[in-house]
Amino acid sequence: MRNDLPLKHPMRKPHTMPPNHLLRKFPRCWKFFVCSSVAAVCLTTARSETTVEIVHYFTVPGQIQGLEDIQKDFEGANPDIKIKFTYIPFNELLSRTMQMAAVHKPPAISCIDNPDVRHVAKSGVLKDISASVAKFPTWQDTYPGPKASVTEGTKVYGVPIGSNSLALFYNKKMLTDAGVTDPPKTWDELKEVAAKLTKPPVYGLALSAPNDEQSTWQFEPFLWSNGGSLLDLTAAPAKEALQLWVDLLKSGSVSKDCVNWSQPEEGDQFIGGQAAMMVMGPWMLGQVHKSGIDFGVAPMPVPKEGMKPVVPLGGECWCVLKGDPKVEEASLKFIEFVQDSARLEKLCNTFNYISSVRSVAVKQGQANPELQPFVLQMDTARARPEEGGAFYTEVSLAARTAIQQAITGQATVDAALASAAAKIKTLAAKK
């Protein structure tokens, strides 16, 4: 190679090599100049790229695929921004998010379960993104329930990825064999049909009632559809809803083992043929399909004919953490990108979620009859933090303690709910 040829660099104008006599005189200086120039260019390139770290607890293959697809699409459209997904176990996500924020190394986005968003926001680590989301066309079309889960007053602390709730799954063959033509629509029908379907070792209905949020979550459709509230557990609607559960267990239509079953374990009962019906969410559709069972999905039974079911909302939210303004801006750009209707529909379908955006959810229901009951319930679905706000998790703890006491026979319905109500009253005083 000739020393007098220009040195080509993709980011800079070519430099002419100095004459040979100068190279011989100042060899180290020239090498230093070249290395420094290259290093400067590399540093500039590195600085121009923004990394958006997103922490989550998703493990289902469809969810992982959905994240990978959206990452590929976004990075293709935004080469200056890189998305980094970091898995954190469900039980550690909140504490790790708070810890990272405390040492000023927060993730850009945390995928927070919707009942926890307002609780985390209370700590001051989440960015109020109300001004940004107001510009999203999909925000105006978002259902009231999902909106409420991320809103505190006029401030918005997240955007729902999608929503899930609960409906009634039923084994069509078992209903036919028992002479039942349609799934139950009311509480009286639920008790009657569950009794007809109970033929040991098969139970008519499966519930998930362990001493954690799953129990409160599955009880809420019965409580709320009856006009009850977690903040008023001594009122008649709450007593009637819990008495229904007690009656179903006492009659043998629901297994007493439900106090130990997580929702996946409850699903196993249905898939394994040990339960003819179950209260379950859309995330279980894929596994039930794989089982080969001929099944259907119906809206949650209501206390009286003509009433509408009121179900709790599940699902995670994209929440932006306070930090580097440039990273915050890139994070919001990512969230806005995902809000495109076509991308939302694709993402929610891979997650087996219902979109929190009405127009997208309606399309999902039209395309998949098994999702339609969930879609129909979205208009009346409620965000769990509507009861207790930032203290919802503590309210839920008191409620599920009462549920466990009543269905295991440790206390009467009245006594169990009175004890829970007293605890919740002290929480209200903290607000």
BELVEN-V839950 format. One record per pair of residues at least 12 apart in sequence whose ideal C-beta (glycine too) atoms are under 10 Angstrom apart, sorted by sequence separation. I is the first residue (numbers start at 1). GAP is how many residues later the second one is. If there is no record, write none. Layout:
i->(I/I)
gap->(GAP/GAP)
//
This chain:
i->(4/5/18/71/88/97/98/146/147/170/180/192/193/194/207/225/226/228/257/266/285/299/319/320/344/345/348/363/384/387/404/405/4/17/54/70/71/97/146/147/170/180/184/191/224/226/227/228/245/266/267/271/284/318/344/347/348/361/362/365/402/403/3/4/71/86/96/97/112/133/146/149/169/170/190/191/216/223/226/227/228/255/266/267/270/318/320/341/345/346/349/361/362/402/403/405/406/2/3/4/15/18/68/70/97/110/145/146/168/178/190/207/222/223/226/263/282/320/344/345/349/360/361/401/402/405/3/4/67/94/110/146/167/168/180/222/225/263/264/267/271/318/319/341/344/345/348/352/362/402/3/17/54/68/93/133/139/142/143/146/168/178/179/180/223/224/257/258/263/267/270/271/278/280/318/343/344/354/358/361/399/402/403/15/67/93/94/109/133/142/145/175/178/222/223/226/263/266/270/273/277/317/339/341/342/345/349/353/354/361/399/401/402/15/52/88/93/94/97/101/106/177/178/219/222/223/255/264/268/271/272/277/341/344/345/349/352/398/401/402/3/93/106/130/139/143/145/177/178/184/221/222/255/263/264/267/271/273/318/340/344/354/355/358/400/64/86/102/106/129/130/138/142/175/178/184/220/223/254/263/267/270/271/272/277/279/318/339/342/353/354/357/358/398/399/402/15/52/88/94/98/101/130/134/168/174/175/177/219/222/271/279/341/345/349/352/356/398/399/401/402/52/64/84/88/90/93/97/101/102/130/133/136/170/174/219/222/253/254/264/268/270/348/354/355/397/398/84/85/86/101/126/128/130/132/133/253/267/271/277/354/398/399/9/12/83/94/98/100/101/128/130/131/133/174/219/270/356/395/398/399/11/12/52/83/85/94/97/126/128/129/130/133/171/178/219/397/398/7/11/58/81/93/98/128/129/130/132/170/218/354/397/398/9/12/50/59/97/127/128/129/174/395/396/398/9/11/12/52/53/54/55/56/58/94/97/121/126/127/128/129/394/395/398/7/11/49/50/51/52/53/54/55/56/57/59/118/121/122/126/127/129/174/215/281/394/397/10/11/48/49/50/51/52/53/54/55/56/57/59/114/118/121/126/127/171/283/9/48/49/50/51/52/53/54/55/56/57/58/114/117/118/125/126/190/279/282/283/394/395/11/49/51/52/53/55/57/116/117/118/281/315/391/394/395/11/56/57/114/115/117/118/121/170/281/57/114/117/121/122/170/187/316/392/57/113/114/121/209/315/388/391/394/55/56/112/118/120/121/168/169/316/387/391/55/112/120/187/207/315/389/117/118/187/314/315/317/388/391/117/118/209/218/314/315/388/390/391/55/117/207/313/315/390/55/166/207/389/117/205/215/313/388/67/114/204/205/215/55/112/203/209/218/112/114/203/215/217/53/111/114/204/207/209/214/110/204/205/206/207/209/210/211/214/218/109/114/203/204/205/206/209/210/211/214/109/111/114/198/203/204/205/208/209/210/212/214/55/56/166/203/204/206/207/208/209/210/214/53/55/165/166/200/203/206/207/208/209/210/214/53/54/55/56/58/168/187/191/195/198/203/205/208/210/53/54/55/56/57/166/167/187/190/194/198/201/203/207/208/52/53/54/55/56/57/165/166/198/203/206/208/210/52/53/54/55/56/57/165/188/191/195/197/198/207/208/210/51/52/53/54/55/187/191/194/195/196/198/206/208/209/222/244/50/190/194/195/208/221/194/206/207/208/244/187/191/193/194/206/218/219/187/192/206/208/218/191/206/207/217/218/241/311/190/206/218/240/311/205/206/217/309/313/205/287/313/203/237/282/286/311/202/203/285/309/310/311/314/206/207/283/284/308/309/313/206/282/283/308/310/311/312/313/314/202/205/206/207/208/282/283/310/311/312/313/314/201/202/203/204/205/206/207/208/281/282/297/308/309/310/311/312/313/201/202/203/204/205/206/207/208/281/282/297/308/309/310/312/313/201/202/203/204/205/206/207/281/296/297/299/300/307/313/200/201/202/203/205/206/225/296/297/298/299/312/203/225/228/295/297/298/299/312/224/225/226/227/297/198/199/225/226/296/297/299/300/197/198/221/222/225/226/299/197/221/222/225/196/197/221/222/227/194/221/222/226/289/194/225/228/282/288/193/194/225/227/285/193/225/226/224/225/285/224/225/282/285/190/222/223/224/221/222/224/282/221/222/223/282/285/220/221/220/221/282/220/282/184/219/220/281/282/67/183/217/218/66/217/66/180/216/217/116/166/217/63/115/169/178/171/174/177/213/113/170/171/173/115/169/174/175/213/115/169/171/174/175/58/173/174/171/172/56/170/171/169/170/171/169/170/171/194/169/170/193/168/169/168/169/190/191/167/168/169/190/166/167/168/169/189/190/166/167/183/185/188/189/166/167/182/183/184/185/187/166/167/169/183/185/186/187/188/165/166/169/182/183/184/185/186/187/188/189/164/165/171/184/185/186/187/188/163/164/176/183/184/186/163/164/169/174/185/186/162/164/173/174/175/185/186/187/172/173/174/175/185/186/171/172/173/185/170/171/172/169/171/172/185/170/171/169/170/169/170/168/169/170/168/169/167/168/167/168/167/168/166/167/168/166/165/168/167/166/165/167/259/165/166/259/165/166/164/165/166/163/164/165/166/259/164/165/258/259/163/164/165/163/164/256/162/163/164/225/256/160/162/163/254/256/161/162/163/230/160/161/162/225/231/232/160/161/221/224/230/231/160/161/224/229/230/231/242/246/249/250/158/159/160/224/229/230/245/249/158/159/229/248/249/250/157/158/159/221/242/246/249/156/158/159/221/238/242/245/246/157/158/220/224/230/233/241/245/246/157/224/242/243/246/149/220/223/231/238/242/145/148/149/230/233/242/145/149/229/230/233/246/247/145/146/150/217/220/239/246/145/149/150/216/230/231/245/146/150/230/233/243/244/143/243/246/146/213/242/243/241/242/159/239/240/161/239/242/243/238/239/242/159/216/220/223/241/158/159/161/216/219/239/239/242/159/213/216/217/220/238/239/159/213/216/219/223/234/215/216/219/162/216/218/235/238/161/162/213/216/217/219/233/234/238/160/164/212/213/215/216/219/233/234/162/163/212/215/216/218/232/233/234/161/162/211/213/214/215/216/233/234/235/161/162/164/213/215/216/233/234/132/160/162/164/165/212/215/219/233/234/129/162/164/165/211/215/232/233/129/161/162/163/164/183/210/211/230/231/233/126/129/162/163/209/230/233/234/127/128/161/162/163/211/215/232/233/126/127/160/162/163/210/211/231/125/126/127/128/161/162/163/209/210/230/231/126/127/160/161/162/209/229/125/126/127/132/136/160/231/115/125/132/135/142/159/160/231/114/115/121/124/125/127/138/162/163/209/114/115/117/120/129/132/133/136/137/162/209/114/115/116/117/132/136/138/139/141/207/113/114/116/120/127/131/132/135/138/169/113/114/117/129/133/137/138/162/113/114/116/129/132/133/136/137/138/167/111/112/113/127/132/136/137/167/169/111/112/114/127/167/168/110/111/112/129/133/138/150/167/110/111/112/149/166/167/109/110/111/146/165/166/109/110/146/147/165/167/108/109/110/146/164/165/167/109/110/143/145/146/163/166/107/108/109/143/163/165/107/108/142/143/165/106/107/141/142/143/144/106/108/141/142/143/163/166/105/106/107/108/141/142/165/106/138/139/140/141/164/165/104/105/106/109/138/139/140/141/142/143/163/104/108/109/138/141/142/63/101/104/107/108/137/138/141/163/62/100/101/106/109/136/138/97/101/108/109/137/138/60/93/98/100/108/109/160/62/97/107/108/61/109/60/108/109/60/145/146/151/145/148/149/150/152/144/145/148/149/151/143/144/145/146/148/149/150/143/144/145/147/148/149/143/144/145/146/148/149/152/143/144/145/148/152/144/145/143/145/114/144/149/81/81/83/81/82/83/81/80/81/83/78/81/63/81/78/77/78/81/58/57/74/75/78/56/74/77/56/71/74/54/55/70/73/74/73/118/55/117/118/119/70/73/118/122/123/52/53/70/115/116/117/118/121/122/74/114/115/116/119/121/122/73/114/115/118/119/120/113/114/115/118/119/115/118/119/70/73/115/117/118/119/50/53/69/70/116/118/119/52/117/119/50/51/52/70/116/50/52/54/66/69/70/115/116/52/53/69/115/47/50/51/52/50/52/54/66/67/70/49/50/52/66/69/115/52/65/66/68/50/52/66/67/63/66/67/65/66/64/65/66/62/63/64/66/62/63/61/62/63/60/62/63/60/62/60/58/94)
gap->(12/12/12/12/12/12/12/12/12/12/12/12/12/12/12/12/12/12/12/12/12/12/12/12/12/12/12/12/12/12/12/12/13/13/13/13/13/13/13/13/13/13/13/13/13/13/13/13/13/13/13/13/13/13/13/13/13/13/13/13/13/13/14/14/14/14/14/14/14/14/14/14/14/14/14/14/14/14/14/14/14/14/14/14/14/14/14/14/14/14/14/14/14/14/14/14/14/15/15/15/15/15/15/15/15/15/15/15/15/15/15/15/15/15/15/15/15/15/15/15/15/15/15/15/15/15/16/16/16/16/16/16/16/16/16/16/16/16/16/16/16/16/16/16/16/16/16/16/16/16/17/17/17/17/17/17/17/17/17/17/17/17/17/17/17/17/17/17/17/17/17/17/17/17/17/17/17/17/17/17/17/17/17/18/18/18/18/18/18/18/18/18/18/18/18/18/18/18/18/18/18/18/18/18/18/18/18/18/18/18/18/18/18/19/19/19/19/19/19/19/19/19/19/19/19/19/19/19/19/19/19/19/19/19/19/19/19/19/19/19/20/20/20/20/20/20/20/20/20/20/20/20/20/20/20/20/20/20/20/20/20/20/20/20/20/21/21/21/21/21/21/21/21/21/21/21/21/21/21/21/21/21/21/21/21/21/21/21/21/21/21/21/21/21/21/21/22/22/22/22/22/22/22/22/22/22/22/22/22/22/22/22/22/22/22/22/22/22/22/22/22/23/23/23/23/23/23/23/23/23/23/23/23/23/23/23/23/23/23/23/23/23/23/23/23/23/23/24/24/24/24/24/24/24/24/24/24/24/24/24/24/24/24/25/25/25/25/25/25/25/25/25/25/25/25/25/25/25/25/25/25/26/26/26/26/26/26/26/26/26/26/26/26/26/26/26/26/26/27/27/27/27/27/27/27/27/27/27/27/27/27/27/27/28/28/28/28/28/28/28/28/28/28/28/28/29/29/29/29/29/29/29/29/29/29/29/29/29/29/29/29/29/29/29/30/30/30/30/30/30/30/30/30/30/30/30/30/30/30/30/30/30/30/30/30/30/30/31/31/31/31/31/31/31/31/31/31/31/31/31/31/31/31/31/31/31/31/32/32/32/32/32/32/32/32/32/32/32/32/32/32/32/32/32/32/32/32/32/32/32/33/33/33/33/33/33/33/33/33/33/33/33/33/33/33/34/34/34/34/34/34/34/34/34/34/35/35/35/35/35/35/35/35/35/36/36/36/36/36/36/36/36/36/37/37/37/37/37/37/37/37/37/37/37/38/38/38/38/38/38/38/39/39/39/39/39/39/39/39/40/40/40/40/40/40/40/40/40/41/41/41/41/41/41/42/42/42/42/43/43/43/43/43/44/44/44/44/44/45/45/45/45/45/46/46/46/46/46/47/47/47/47/47/47/47/48/48/48/48/48/48/48/48/48/48/49/49/49/49/49/49/49/49/49/49/50/50/50/50/50/50/50/50/50/50/50/50/51/51/51/51/51/51/51/51/51/51/51/52/52/52/52/52/52/52/52/52/52/52/52/53/53/53/53/53/53/53/53/53/53/53/53/53/53/54/54/54/54/54/54/54/54/54/54/54/54/54/54/54/55/55/55/55/55/55/55/55/55/55/55/55/55/56/56/56/56/56/56/56/56/56/56/56/56/56/56/56/57/57/57/57/57/57/57/57/57/57/57/57/57/57/57/57/58/58/58/58/58/58/59/59/59/59/59/60/60/60/60/60/60/60/61/61/61/61/61/62/62/62/62/62/62/62/63/63/63/63/63/64/64/64/64/64/65/65/65/66/66/66/66/66/67/67/67/67/67/67/67/68/68/68/68/68/68/68/69/69/69/69/69/69/69/69/69/70/70/70/70/70/70/70/70/70/70/70/70/71/71/71/71/71/71/71/71/71/71/71/71/71/71/71/71/71/72/72/72/72/72/72/72/72/72/72/72/72/72/72/72/72/73/73/73/73/73/73/73/73/73/73/73/73/73/73/74/74/74/74/74/74/74/74/74/74/74/74/75/75/75/75/75/75/75/75/76/76/76/76/76/77/77/77/77/77/77/77/77/78/78/78/78/78/78/78/79/79/79/79/80/80/80/80/80/81/81/81/81/81/82/82/82/82/82/83/83/83/83/83/84/84/84/85/85/85/86/86/86/86/87/87/87/87/88/88/88/88/89/89/89/89/89/90/90/91/91/91/92/92/93/93/93/93/93/94/94/94/94/95/95/96/96/96/96/97/97/97/98/98/98/98/99/99/99/99/100/100/100/100/101/101/101/101/101/102/102/102/102/102/103/103/103/104/104/105/105/105/106/106/106/107/107/107/107/108/108/108/109/109/110/110/110/110/111/111/111/111/112/112/112/112/112/112/113/113/113/113/113/113/114/114/114/114/114/114/114/115/115/115/115/115/115/115/115/116/116/116/116/116/116/116/116/116/116/116/117/117/117/117/117/117/117/117/118/118/118/118/118/118/119/119/119/119/119/119/120/120/120/120/120/120/120/120/121/121/121/121/121/121/122/122/122/122/123/123/123/124/124/124/124/125/125/126/126/127/127/128/128/128/129/129/130/130/131/131/132/132/133/133/133/134/135/141/142/143/144/144/144/145/145/145/146/146/147/147/147/148/148/148/148/148/149/149/149/149/150/150/150/151/151/151/152/152/152/152/152/153/153/153/153/153/154/154/154/154/155/155/155/155/155/155/156/156/156/156/156/156/157/157/157/157/157/157/157/157/157/157/158/158/158/158/158/158/158/158/159/159/159/159/159/159/160/160/160/160/160/160/160/161/161/161/161/161/161/161/161/162/162/162/162/162/162/162/162/162/163/163/163/163/163/164/164/164/164/164/164/165/165/165/165/165/165/166/166/166/166/166/166/166/167/167/167/167/167/167/167/168/168/168/168/168/168/168/169/169/169/169/169/169/170/170/170/171/171/171/171/172/172/173/173/173/174/174/174/174/175/175/175/176/176/176/176/176/177/177/177/177/177/177/178/178/179/179/179/179/179/179/179/180/180/180/180/180/180/181/181/181/182/182/182/182/182/183/183/183/183/183/183/183/183/183/184/184/184/184/184/184/184/184/184/185/185/185/185/185/185/185/185/185/186/186/186/186/186/186/186/186/186/186/187/187/187/187/187/187/187/187/188/188/188/188/188/188/188/188/188/188/189/189/189/189/189/189/189/189/190/190/190/190/190/190/190/190/190/190/190/191/191/191/191/191/191/191/191/192/192/192/192/192/192/192/192/192/193/193/193/193/193/193/193/193/194/194/194/194/194/194/194/194/194/194/194/195/195/195/195/195/195/195/196/196/196/196/196/196/196/197/197/197/197/197/197/197/197/198/198/198/198/198/198/198/198/198/198/199/199/199/199/199/199/199/199/199/199/199/200/200/200/200/200/200/200/200/200/200/201/201/201/201/201/201/201/201/201/201/202/202/202/202/202/202/202/202/203/203/203/203/203/203/203/203/203/203/204/204/204/204/204/204/204/204/204/205/205/205/205/205/205/206/206/206/206/206/206/206/206/207/207/207/207/207/207/208/208/208/208/208/208/209/209/209/209/209/209/210/210/210/210/210/210/210/211/211/211/211/211/211/211/212/212/212/212/212/212/213/213/213/213/213/214/214/214/214/214/214/215/215/215/215/215/215/215/216/216/216/216/216/216/216/217/217/217/217/217/217/217/218/218/218/218/218/218/218/218/218/218/218/219/219/219/219/219/219/220/220/220/220/220/220/220/220/220/221/221/221/221/221/221/221/222/222/222/222/222/222/223/223/223/223/223/223/223/224/224/224/224/225/225/226/226/226/227/232/232/232/233/233/233/233/233/234/234/234/234/234/235/235/235/235/235/235/235/236/236/236/236/236/236/237/237/237/237/237/237/237/238/238/238/238/238/239/239/240/241/242/242/243/245/246/247/248/248/248/249/250/250/251/252/252/253/253/255/256/256/256/258/259/259/259/259/260/260/260/262/263/263/264/264/264/264/264/265/265/266/266/266/266/267/267/267/267/267/268/268/268/268/268/268/268/268/268/269/269/269/269/269/269/269/270/270/270/270/270/270/271/271/271/271/271/272/272/272/273/273/273/273/273/273/274/274/274/274/274/274/274/275/275/275/276/276/276/276/276/277/277/277/277/277/277/277/277/278/278/278/278/279/279/279/279/280/280/280/280/280/280/281/281/281/281/281/281/282/282/282/282/283/283/283/283/284/284/284/285/285/286/286/286/287/287/287/287/288/288/289/289/289/290/290/290/291/291/292/293/299)
//
